[in-house]
Amino acid sequence: MSRAFVFPGQGAQTIGMGKALAEACPEAKAVYDAVDDALGEKLSARVWDGDIAELTLTANAQPALMATSLAALRALEAEGVVVTDAGFVAGHSLGEYSALAAVGALEIGDAARLLRIRGRAMQEAVPVGEGAMAALLGLDFATASEVAREAAEGEVCQAANDNDPAQVVVSGHKAAVERAVGIAKARGAKRALLLPVSAPFHCALMQPAAEAMQAALADVSLRAPLVPLVANVRAEAVSDPDEIRALLVAQVTGSVRWRESVEWMVGQGVTEFWEIGAGKALSGMIKRIARGSTTRNFATPEDVAAVNA
C-alpha cells in the first residue's frame, strides 16, 4: 500500500489545537518551542489559550497551523512512524511549508518565519474590503473557470482553489467575485457563497506578496526533500530545491490544484492518505476525489496512539 502524507491549510485553525499533543509528547512540545523562538513571541499561548479572531489573522494562522502539523508528525515519529514511509507529501497552500519542513527541506524555524512573512504580505497586498473569495459548489473546474472569466469584466476574478470535483473557490476583486456568485447560481451551482477571508488569496492581486516571498525565500536554505513534494501549482512531484523555491513564489498568485494533485498521486499508486495536523478538510476532499482511497487523521494523542492499531 502506497501512502502519502498531506498537510492542511488555512481555515483549519482552532483554539487549543495541538495542546494535548504537546502535553503528552515532549517531541511535539519542542516544535512549538522552536516556532516561539523563531518568531520571538509565544505563538503557542495564542494557539492554546488565545482569541480565535487573533489566531485567524493570516500572519498568526499560517505558522500556527504549520506548528500543529509538525507537532503531530513528531508525535507519530515517537511511535515509530518514519517520514520516508510516505511515497509523497503534499500540502494545501500554506500546508506546502509544513510538508517541506516534514521532509527536511526546510528547518521548522525557517518555515515559521517564512509563513509569518507570507501571512503579513498576503494580508497587506490588497486593502481590506477590496478583495473577496467565494466557494462555488456543484460546478466542475472548467465551468467555474468560465464563470470567473465572465465575471471579471476587466477586474481580477480567477479560479483559486480546485479543491475537489464539486468545489472550486474563486478569488479577486470583491465586485467581480460577487458577480461570479450570481453567474454560478445561474449556471446551476448547488451553492455559491462568499467566504469569511481577510484577503483574496491565490490570484493576480497577490503579486506584491509573491514578490515579498521571492525576496524572503532567497535568504533561506532549502534542501532536497527526503520524500518528493507534489506541488500545488504543478500537481506533480518535484524534488529540486531551486524548482521548489520558484514554485513557492508562483503558488502565491497561482491556483491550488488540489484535485489534480490527489489524482496524480492516485495515478502513482497512492491508496492511503494521512492528514497530519488540524481538522479533516483535506480528508473530505480526498474522499470526493479518490473514492477508493483510505484516509486517516492525526491531530490528537488518541489519533497518534492508534497509529499502529
C-alpha positions, 0 to 999 in steps of 0.5 A: 500500500502506497501512502502519502502524507498531506498537510492542511491549510488555512481555515483549519485553525482552532483554539487549543489545537495541538495542546494535548499533543504537546502535553503528552509528547515532549517531541511535539512540545519542542516544535512549538518551542522552536516556532516561539523562538523563531518568531520571538513571541509565544505563538503557542499561548495564542494557539492554546489559550488565545482569541480565535479572531487573533489566531485567524489573522493570516500572519498568526494562522499560517505558522500556527497551523504549520506548528500543529502539523509538525507537532503531530508528525513528531508525535507519530515519529515517537511511535515509530512512524518514519517520514520516508514511509510516505511515497509523497507529501503534499500540502494545501497552500500554506500546508506546502511549508509544513510538508517541506519542513516534514521532509527536511527541506526546510528547518521548522524555524525557517518555515515559521518565519517564512509563513509569518512573512507570507501571512503579513504580505498576503494580508497587506497586498490588497486593502481590506474590503477590496478583495473577496473569495467565494466557494462555488459548489456543484460546478466542475473546474472548467465551468467555474473557470468560465464563470470567473472569466465572465465575471471579471469584466476587466477586474481580477476574478480567477479560479483559486482553489480546485479543491475537489470535483464539486468545489472550486473557490474563486478569488479577486476583486470583491465586485467581480467575485460577487458577480461570479456568485450570481453567474454560478447560481445561474449556471446551476451551482448547488451553492455559491457563497462568499467566504469569511477571508481577510484577503483574496488569496491565490490570484493576480492581486497577490503579486506584491506578496509573491514578490515579498516571498521571492525576496524572503525565500532567497535568504533561506536554505532549502534542501532536497526533500527526503520524500518528493513534494507534489506541488500545488501549482504543478500537481506533480512531484518535484524534488529540486530545491531551486524548482521548489523555491520558484514554485513557492513564489508562483503558488502565491498568485497561482491556483491550488490544484488540489484535485489534480494533485490527489489524482496524480498521486492516485495515478502513482499508486497512492491508496492511503492518505494521512492528514497530519495536523488540524481538522479533516478538510483535506480528508473530505476532499480526498474522499470526493476525489479518490473514492477508493482511497483510505484516509486517516487523521492525526491531530490528537494523542488518541489519533497518534496512539492508534497509529499502529492499531 
